[in-house]
Amino acid sequence: MISISGVRGIVGESLTPELVMRMGEAFGTYVGGNKTGPEAPLIVVGRDTRVSGEMVKHSVLAGLLSTGCSIVDLGVVTTPTATIMIEALKANGGIVISASHNPIEWNALKFFGSDGIYLDTEEGKQLLDLYYQGDFKHARWHQIQEVTKDSSGDDRHLEEVLKLVDTKLIRSRGFTVALDSCNGAGAGITEKLLEKLGCQLIPIHCTPDGLFPHDPEPSFLNLQDLCELAAREDVDVAFAQDPDADRLAIVDENGSFLGEEYTLALAADFVLSGLENKTEETATRVVVINMSTSRVTEEVALRHGCRCLRVPVGEVNVAVRMREEKAIIGGEGNGGVIDPRVHYGRDSLVGIVLILESMARSGKKISELAADLPSYQICKAKIALSRTRTAETLNLLSQTADGQGAKVNTEDGLRLDWEDCWVHVRPSNTEPVVRIIAEATTSERAQELIQEFSDKIHQLEKDFEEQI
Ligand code: MG
């Protein structure tokens, strides 16, 4: 699957070395592959622990090298580590080889600009145009550059993350922390982080061999091992990462899954509470989240006198808006915390240190911190829909939604907001499906909304069929 947000596929089926190499040639050309010698563009490449990672890496390196790029190979690193290194090394761009939370048979390329932020829609389009045109800038033999290995990424990343918090205070609490890295890229670096914070670590699935012990999406159903461990052992908190460690889910000291939506809300609550004694204009205090993120974070922002802005789904949209608005914190409800003091990208390590300091400073248990937040139930569903009719269907849906007393937003699919609930219907960027996300004060009401809107969509599809 090739889209403006990258290329991903099943290894041995759709994701072949030829395709990956051509994407490397396209990206090398995109970043200025016609520049040579000392001018040669520098590209940072990292990968998660997937078994297919090495194959994909060699293919993409061949493509990049052929266009005259010089390469820094970070080896196995988390996505946030790679993006921090793009900036630190003043590289012209970067590629991370990871299918993120997708199952083990998948792999993918993610493309970043020189600022370490994902390519935006326009940039992604330019890259795709180059790929399809196939007019690559190939270097001559004497213009071919080198691949340099750099293993300093973890230390640099840890240093940046640890600057955010009072490490002495966290150390003094001697927390016991369980960690499930899904045998992904988060394993080593997060163990080191927790060690530096004086935590006693109980690791589960922290062997970075890429053999995922469960579906890697950090959701309730996939984290049963961690929940049982947290319930059985005397832990203060348990953390779970996806294989490239940009997302973080939290399990409390009793073994209850808090829900990924609470990760950003808890981190935001802590960071924003630190502003209380500062005197700067409250009008400039901004939090940025996407359209599908829980209202919990929105209400947390309001509690602390901040504005909360919503942008279309996609990390790049959040990151770019945060930079424009000089936002204090932001991210995505899927466990993606973005703290601009470290980098404009989702980072599970940032989430971990903020939550630990929040526990250390308040003296509260993680379950108590979660209970202090507004209580909402979010439900998500997806339905298959032919791509060609998606726009029409959403259009009709927004017309029929008029008059239901809702606030209508059509910046990203259709979002309807009522006093105590909301629903967001949007086409996926990567699959021929429509996602429906609903949130209400009870899960029954949220489920009802999901049902109501999937019925409406099915009805519209049926009407289309009959017209033909
Ligand atoms: Mg990820």
Boltz pocket constraint, residues with backbone or C-beta under 6 A from the ligand:
constraints:
  - pocket:
      binder: B
      contacts: [[A, 100], [A, 101], [A, 242], [A, 243], [A, 244], [A, 245], [A, 246], [A, 247]]
      max_distance: 6.0
